[in-house]
Amino acid sequence: MTQALGAAAVVFVLIGLGYVARGIGLLRAGDERVLNALVYYFSLPAFLLLELAQATYSWETLRFLAAGGIPLVVLVSLLLLLRGLGLSRARFYLLSVSAVFGSLAFFGIPFIEYGVGGEEAARLAALAVGLLGPLGVAFVLTLLELHMNAQESVFRAVLSTARRLGRNPLILAIGLGMALGGARVALPRFFLQILRYLSGAVAPLALFGLGVFLYGRPYRALRQAFALSLLRLAVLPGLTFLCARLLGLPPLETAVLVLMNGTPLAVNMIVLSQRYAFHVEEMASLTLVSSLGALLTLNLWRLVL
């Protein structure tokens, strides 16, 4: 219990420091872009490259991927069933994005570091980001393309998404890291040290930047945001727990997957919602509600596990 509360306190304080720094004027509007760029282009790619390059890939890795991915497929399939029963396309897109687009990297990795700890947990968290993250991002970007261009075919939307992912630094780091790990290529010592220095900044900067990012945005659709947040904070981790048990995953792998699939909505969804004119108020409110709610639900899941 003490460790769980300590993890929540660390995460809450780091987010709060970013929020207060913006509120008292130490940082100005737009400064969050600098923090986000540092994490997005340097620290997080370094972390993923380092962990995935040193990972071991086997049939157990595929089982780990299945335990994390099958719940996402089940949840989206249920939403598709509702779509066939009369759920509007706009509502289907909203529910799907709310359920699938989690903050695995910016929130999940810091929480695993503080709430679980240990090199093996960090490696599994990186593996979850590397295996599950691109699938979720590709699915959501495709939905957003279809939302913005209602007459566009699914094939064209997928091509547009593929072009975007091909330039994404996180996807490039994931691909390179998995290629090096699969080929069992040992990285030079000086390069490993550089990656470790950059990786060390991921957790605090990501959470501090989240607090800066959340400051001063309009939060109006809070009741709807609370209902939507339950998809990621309760339903998806619950399905993940059941799937992991059915597949016989070890306790640590189960814990990491449940916690990663229980992370809040990805913070950059606020930017994407503005770019694609996609439920802007709902996404801002959902980011806030799910981020604060995750401090409670992730620790509850951790205690259950």
C-alpha positions, 0 to 999 in steps of 0.5 A, spaced: 500 500 500 505 504 501 509 503 495 502 504 491 501 511 494 508 513 494 508 512 486 501 516 485 504 521 490 510 522 485 506 522 479 501 527 482 507 532 484 511 532 478 504 533 474 503 538 479 509 542 478 509 543 471 502 545 472 504 550 477 510 552 473 505 554 468 500 558 472 505 562 476 509 564 470 515 561 470 513 558 463 509 561 458 504 558 453 508 554 448 513 552 452 510 545 453 512 544 446 520 545 448 519 540 453 515 535 449 520 536 443 525 534 448 522 527 450 519 526 443 525 527 439 530 525 444 529 522 451 523 517 449 526 514 442 533 513 446 529 509 452 525 505 447 532 504 442 536 502 449 531 497 452 528 494 445 535 493 443 537 489 449 531 485 449 530 478 447 525 476 442 521 469 443 515 465 443 514 468 449 514 475 446 508 473 441 504 471 447 506 477 451 504 481 445 497 477 444 495 478 451 496 486 450 493 486 443 487 481 444 483 486 449 484 492 444 481 487 438 475 485 443 473 492 445 474 495 438 470 489 435 464 490 441 464 497 438 463 495 431 458 490 433 454 496 436 455 500 430 452 495 426 446 495 431 445 503 430 451 506 433 453 513 429 459 513 425 461 519 429 460 516 436 464 510 434 470 514 432 469 517 439 469 511 443 474 507 439 479 513 440 477 514 447 479 506 448 485 505 444 489 511 444 493 510 451 499 514 453 503 508 454 510 512 453 508 518 456 504 516 462 505 508 462 513 508 462 514 513 468 508 509 472 512 503 471 518 506 473 515 509 480 510 504 481 513 497 479 520 499 479 526 494 476 530 493 470 525 487 468 519 491 469 522 497 465 524 492 459 517 490 459 514 497 459 518 498 453 516 492 449 509 494 450 510 501 447 514 497 442 509 492 440 502 495 442 504 503 441 504 503 433 498 499 432 494 503 437 497 510 433 496 507 426 488 505 428 487 512 431 490 516 425 486 512 420 480 513 424 482 521 424 483 521 417 476 518 415 473 523 420 476 529 416 475 526 409 468 523 410 469 521 402 476 518 403 476 510 402 479 506 408 485 504 403 487 512 402 487 513 409 491 507 411 496 510 406 496 517 409 497 514 416 503 509 413 506 516 410 506 519 417 508 513 421 514 513 417 517 519 419 515 518 426 521 518 431 518 513 436 516 508 430 523 509 427 527 508 434 522 502 435 524 499 429 531 500 429 531 497 437 527 491 435 532 490 429 538 490 433 535 486 439 533 481 434 539 480 430 543 480 437 547 486 435 551 489 441 551 497 442 558 500 443 559 502 450 559 510 449 553 509 445 550 505 450 552 511 455 549 516 451 542 513 451 542 511 458 543 519 460 538 521 455 533 515 457 534 518 464 530 524 463 524 520 460 519 519 466 520 526 470 520 530 463 514 527 461 510 528 467 512 535 468 510 536 461 504 533 462 502 538 467 504 544 463 500 542 457 494 541 461 494 548 464 489 553 461 485 549 456 478 549 456 475 543 460 467 543 459 464 536 457 467 533 464 461 528 465 461 525 458 469 525 459 468 521 466 464 516 462 469 515 456 475 515 461 472 508 464 473 505 457 481 505 458 481 506 466 476 500 467 474 496 461 480 495 457 485 493 463 479 488 466 479 485 459 487 485 459 487 482 466 482 476 463 486 475 457 493 475 461 490 469 466 487 465 460 494 465 456 498 464 463 502 470 463 507 470 469 505 475 474 510 481 472 508 481 465 501 481 467 502 487 471 505 491 466 500 489 461 494 491 465 497 497 467 500 500 460 493 498 458 490 502 463 493 509 462 490 515 460 488 518 453 495 520 450 496 527 451 497 529 444 490 527 442 489 534 444 493 537 438 490 531 434 483 533 435 484 540 433 488 538 427 482 534 425 477 538 428 475 531 432 471 533 438 476 538 441 472 540 447 471 532 449 478 530 448 481 536 452 476 534 458 478 527 457 485 528 457 484 531 464 479 527 467 483 520 465 490 523 467 487 525 474 483 518 474 489 514 472 492 516 479 487 512 482 485 507 478 492 504 476 494 504 483 487 500 485 489 495 479 496 495 482 493 493 488 489 487 485 495 485 481 
